[in-house]
């Protein structure tokens, strides 16, 4: 194998290892704001832009593979989500309440490396074949602060409440969800003004949950075996603290590009809902016995030249979070669970059941604008802004301490420098200003919980 071949193989192996073990994204919900440095420099806008040169562009719009160079592209971002929650005292465990300890706690683990790799082959007859591997979604929280606690009556008999360490009274709590995608994309051009692209998308997920043992009584496993005479049940074994579990699955992605005038073009892209295998080790946590499919996404983009040197991109992206029960089902579904104490009679509404509670996320629509300024033959400067109403409802803040994807705005900057002997360096920077969601705890109606997040990301990539 040549030296170049060994470097490429090493890059793929490194990307695989890091993407499925270290990715921790939380931007537009838990989807990243863009894929690839050129896209990220414009807040994810540009699916109608035919000027991108890197092959990773097919992750945004499969049709654009015909415009990418016959080249390799590798990139590495350094992503920093800053998460915190604040809770007041509420009922402090009195009257049957389950109260998060009054505190202002920051999640640890604030820096994550996230790589990608892509290769494009130009074929005959205006066709292109593209391979890409990248991280697009994920979430990580690590609530290990010694000040985190919960207060409740562990016997359920109205006795004096006790306070235990951990957000939910079961020690260090948090989740780690990583998602990595691989696609093989085939694109073609029909005439000068129309292009299309399509291909399968394969995905791998890793998930871990910690510190949720005190929800064992609220699971389908327990409720279905509950004995009212003894007050006992079969305790779940697939709820928490089982290490990382893996899920795999697939779907497809497709897109078109249409130039309808000399200066303007449209892009349309769609990635299907990816059908994933269940997280068996967390079948008592996620609805439908550990189901965690990956939501579909649809994008529409307009790209036009404002001047000979300035291109403007206007995009809309819609993510279908509500179509995945583990993500979209509301926490109030627990009201139907017999062992919760809200008068429910159907175990399918307990954790892990067919109608089990999730994070209560609604679908998210994000609006993006990107500006691309061509400065001479070597340098391109990019700016971007996006806005999307975050998906978490105020009634679901308690569970979303685990997954506080509350970002709404992204400000971005990007720069591409073409090298004299071919290839290019790309840099992209993202800042997401702090946003807070406030709501009432489901298990303590006197308690208010606030979720807060801000983000930074720096990405560097190389095209050759």
N, C-alpha and C positions, 0 to 999 in steps of 0.2 A: 504493500500500500504506500502511496506517495505521502510526503510530509503534509501536503494540503489535505489529502484524504484522512490522515490520522487526526489532524486538527478538527476537521468537520465531524468525524465520528465522536471525538471527545466532546465537542460542543453539544451534540445531540444527547449523549449520555448525561452530561452535566445538566442540560435543560430538563431532561426527564426526571432526574433525581430531585432537583430543586423544585420544579413546578408542582410535583405531587406531594412534597413534604413541607415546603416553606411558604407557599403562596398564602397571603392573607389580605384579600381585597375587600373593600367596602366603599364603593363610590356611588354609582346609581343603583341603590339597593345593594346587592352584593355582586353586581356586574361592574367590571372596570369601565371607566369613562371612555376608553378607546383601546385599540390594540395596535401596537407598533408606534414608533416615535413620531412618524409623520402625522398619523391620526391623532395621537395624544397631544401634539403641539397645537392642535386646533380643537381641543376639548371633545374629540371623537367625531368631529364633523368631516365631511369629504367623501361620502359614498357616491357622489355624482362627479367627482373630480378625477379626470383621466391623467393627471400629471404626476401622481405618486410613482416613484421609481422602485420602491422596495416590494418584494414578493409577499410580505406579511399583509399587504393591502387586501388580499382575498379573504382575510378574517373579518373585514368590514363589509366588503361587497365582492362576492365571487366573480362577478363579471369583469372586474378591473385587472384580473390576472393577465389579460391580453396586452395591457399597457405596461406591465412591470418588465424590468430588464431581465435578461437571461443571467441570473445571478443568485448568490447566497446572501442572506441577511441574518445577523445574530444581534440580539439586544439584551440588555440587563437593566432592570429598574431597581431602585432602592425606595421602597414604599414605607411610609410612616403614618399609620392611623393612630390618633390620640383619642382614647375613649375614657369616659368617666360616667359615674352615676351618683346621684345625690338623693337621699331619702330623709324625710322628717320622721318624728317619733311615731306618729299615728296613734293607734290604740296600744302599741307596745305589747302585743300578744294577749291583751285582755279580751274577755268576751268571746273567745274562740278565734281571734284574729291570728293570722300568720304574718308577722311584721318583719320586714327587712330592717336591719339595725340602722338607726339614725346616723348617717355618716356621709362623707363626700369622698368617694374612692376612685382612684385611677387604675385602669388596666395596665399591667406590665406588658412586656414583649411589644415594643413599639417600632421595630425596624425589621423589614423582610426583603430579601433579594428575590426577584421574580424574572426569570429569563425567557427568551423565546428564540426560535430558529425557523427559518423558512428558505425554501429553494424553489426557483422558477425555471422551467425549461421551455424555451420558445420552440414551437413545432411548426410544421409547414401549414399552408392554407390558413394563416391567421388564427392559429390555435395555440394554447399554452396549457401546460400541466404544472401544478404547483403543490408542493408539500409544505404544511405549516404545523408547528407544535407550539402551544402557548398557554398561559394561564389567563382565564377570563373572569373567574368568579371565586369567591371564598369569603370566609369570615373567621376571625380569631379573637377571642377574649381570654384573659387570664387574670381572674380576680383572686389574687393571692395576698392581698393586704391584710395584715393582722387585725386591722380595725373593722373588717367586714364581719357582720354577724346577722343572726335572725333570732327572733323571740317568738315563742309559741308554746302551746301545751302539747307535748309529745304524746300524752295518753289519750287526748280527746275527751277527757272526763271533766273538764272545767276546773282543773286544779291550778295551782300557781304556775304561771308561765316560766319557762327556763330560757336562757340565752345561750346559743351555741355558736361557735366560730364558723365563718363562711357566709357568703351572701344568702344561701338557703339553708344554713345551719348544718351543713355536711362537709365542712372543711373547704379547701381551695376549690373554686368553681370556675367554669368556663367551657367554651367549645372551641374546636379547631376544625374548620371545614375548608378543604382545598379542592379546587377543580382545575383540571388540565384538559386541553382539547387537542386533537390531532385530526387534520382533514387532508384529503387528497382531492384537489379541485381541478376540474377541466373547464376551460373557458374558450370561447370563440368569438369572432367578429363577423357580422353579416353586413357587408358594405362598410362604408366609412363612418356611419352614424349610429350603428347599433352593435352592442356586445352583450353576451350572456355568459353565465357561469353556473356550474352546479357540481355537487360532490357530497360524498358521505362525511359525516362528522362523528368521530369516536371520542368518548370522554371517560375519564377516570376521576373518581372522587375518593378522598380520605376524610373520615370524620372521627372525632373523639369528643366525649362529654365527661365532665367531672363535677362532683359536688352536688348531685341531684337526688341523693338517696332518700330525702324526706318527701319526695313525691311518689314513693313506691306505692302508697295506699291509694293513689289516684290513677293507677294503671288498669288496663283491661284485664291483665293477668290476675291482679288482686280482686277486682270487683266481680269477676266471673266465678271466683272460688270463695267469696266471702261467706263466712258462717256467722249469722247474727247472734247465735247463742254464745259463741266463744269470743266473737269480735276478731277472729283470726282469718287469714287468707294465705294463699300461696304467694310468696313474695317474688317479684320479678327478678330475673337474672340478666336482662338485656336493657337496662335503663341507664346506667351510668358507670363510669370508672372501668370500662372494658378495653381501654387503649384504643388505638386507631383501627377502624374497620374500613374495608375497601368496597367500592361500588363501581361497576362498569356499565356502559351502555352506548347507544348510538342514535343518530338521527340523520338529518340532511340539511344542507344550506344551499341556497340559490340566489341569484341576483341578475339584474339587467342594468344596462346603461344605454341612454338614448341622448344623442346630441340633436337638439331640435332647432338650433340656429348656429350661426358662426361663432357665437360667444357664450352660449349657454347649453347646459346638459342636465339630465335628470338621472338619478340612481335609485334603485329599489332593491332591497335585500331582505331575505327572510331566513331565519334559522328555526327549524322545527323544535317542538318540545322533544327533549332527548329522554327516551325510555331507559331507565337505569335499574340495575338490580338493587334489591333491598339491602339496607344496613342491618344484617341479622343480629349483630351485637348490640343494636339499639332499637330492636323491634318493639320494646316496651316504652319507647320515647316518641318516635315519629308515628304519625297516623298511617294506617294501612300496613301495620307490622313492619315498620322501618322503611317505608317507601320514601324516596327523595329524588324524584325526577328533576330534570333541569328545564326551567321555563323556556318557552319560545320567545323570540324577539323579532320585531319587524322594524325596518328603517326606510325612510324616504328622504332623499337629499336633492337640493338644487344647487348647481355650481355655475357661476358666471364670471366673466371678466369685467371688472369695473374699469380698469385701464389696461394698457399693454403689460403693466408690471404687477398689477394687483388682481387677485382672484378672490371671490367671496363664496363661501359655502354655508348653506342653511340646511340643517338636518333636523329630523324628528325621529326619535327611537321609542318604541313601546315594548316593555318587558312584561310578560304575562305571569307575574308571581302568584296571583290568586288561583291559577289553574293547577298548582301543585299543593296538595292538601297539607303536607308537612309545613309549608311556608304560609299558605293562605288561610287555613282554618283559624278562626278566632279563638282566643283563650277562653272566652265565655262558653265554648262548647263543653268545657268541664262541668258546667251546670247540669248537664244531663247524666253525668257519671254518678252511680248510686253511692259510692263511698266518699264523695266530696262533701256531702252534707247540705247541698242546695236543693234537695228534693228530687233529684234525677233518678231514673229507673232503668236506663239503657247503658250497659257496659261499653257499647261501641263508641260512646262519647268520651270515654276515659283515654288517657295517654296510650298510644299504640293501637287504639281501636280504629275501625273503619271511618269514624267521624271524629277521631281524636283531635284534641287541641293542637294548634300550631302557633306560629308567630303572628298571625293575623295581618299579614302584609297584603296590601292592595296592589293592583297593577300600577306600573310607573311609566309615565310618559315624560321624556326628556327633550328639551328644545336646545339646539346647539347652533352656534355661529362661529365660523372659522375664517380668518383672513390670512392669505398667503401672498407674501411680497417678494418678488423675484428681484434680487439686487445683483445685477450683472450676470455673468455666466456661471459663477461658482457658488453663490450664496442665496439661500431662501430663508426668509424670516416668517414665522407663523405666530399668530395670536388666536386665542379661543376663549369662549365663554359658554357655559351650559347651565340650564336651570330645569329642575324637575321636582315636583312635590314629593317629598320622601314618603315611603309606603307604610310606615308604622302608625297605627291608630292609637290614640291616647289610652284606650281601654286595655291595650296589650303591652303596656310598658314593663310589667313585671317580668314576663318571659323574655322580653327583648333586652333586658340587662345582658343576656347571653349573646345577643346579635343586634347591637345598636346601629343599624345601617341608616342613619338619619340625615345623611348629606343631601343638600339641595343645589348648591352652586359650586362650579369649578372654574377657576381662572388658570389659563395655560399659556405657555410660551414655548416655541420650538425654533430650531435652527438646523439647517442642512448645509454642509460644506462639501461640494464636489471636489474630488482629488484630480489633479492634472492627468494622472495615468489611469483614470477610471475608478469607479467606486465612490463612496461618500461616507462621511460621518454625520450622524444625526444626534441631536440632543433635545430632550423635551422636559419641561418642568410643569408641575401642577400644584396649585394651592386650593384647598377647599376650606373656606372660612367656617368657623365654629357655628354649629346649629344645635338647638335643644328641642326635645319633645318632652312634654310634661303630661302626666296622667295619674289616675287613681289606681292603687293596687287592687287587684281582684280579690285578694284574701284579707285585706284590711281597708275597708271603705273610708277610714279616717286618715289614711296615709297617702302622701303625694310622692311620686317618684319622677326624677328628671334624668333623661339620657342626653349626653352631650358628646359631640365628636368634632374633630377637625382633622385635616389630612395634608400631607406633603408627599410629593413623589418626584424623583429625578431619574430619568432614563437616558441611557446612551446606547446607540446601536451603530453597527458598521455594515456597509453594503459593498460587496466585491464580486 
